[in-house]
Amino acid sequence: AQSVTQPDARVTVSEGASLQLRCKYSYSGTPYLFWYVQYPRQGLQLLLKYYSGDPVVQGVNGFEAEFIKSNSSFHLRKASVHWSDSAVYFCAVSGITGNTGKLIFGLGTTLQVQP
Amino acid sequence: GGIITQTPKFLIGQEGQKLTLKCQQNFNHDTMYWYRQDSGKGLRLIYYSITENDLQKGDLSEGYDASREKKSSFSLTVTSAQKNEMAVFLCASSIKNQDTQYFGPGTRLLVL
């Protein structure tokens, strides 16, 4: 079955610290992988996506993620977080093999950045 | 660029009531989606539509109807609101089935 697991429901870090939000997926075909961010009372905004090629993809606001096929992971990283990064982060997977456009989302990780 | 507009922003209904949520996009995207977001349960797909007048059921379609009368708009109807129901309904669109989805700000539903 296709699924996305974000094992950390909540992560708290200090401003200026580095960040890693974990994501593992289960998908039988070739996955497209996404990270979205949701700020309070807003919709989801795309941070970055991976289709193919270089396994390290750069996104907006200094975020990056690394696709590790052997580990079925797509962890999100940032070298130095800012208080404005506090939000909910969703990892998602879609596919190109018999898929009809559905994104499978993880449950999200709430990031709190402390001053 | 483009934008997705969802109306209303807040919706308060009564148990058993039929409630309609509307979504408009000016991206000229082919595919549109409705998701339900519940606290602790992530996003679940209710319906999607790959073109005008097309409807496809998602994982959570029971209790909902949808309508895609125009390429730019996609409506969702809660056929019978459940008491104490509280959720956010998110509309999204994309160029084609497997491409990046762009989301609207959401409609927040509360059923008394």
Interface residues (C-beta under 8 A of the other chain):
Chain A: Y32 F34 Y36 R41 Q42 G43 L44 Q45 L46 K49 F90 S94 G95 I96 N99 T100 G101 K102 L103 F105 G106 L107 G108
Chain B: I4 T31 Y33 G40 K41 G42 L43 L45 Y48 I50 Q56 G58 L90 A92 S94 K96 N97 Q98 T100 Q101 Y102 F103 G104 P105 G106
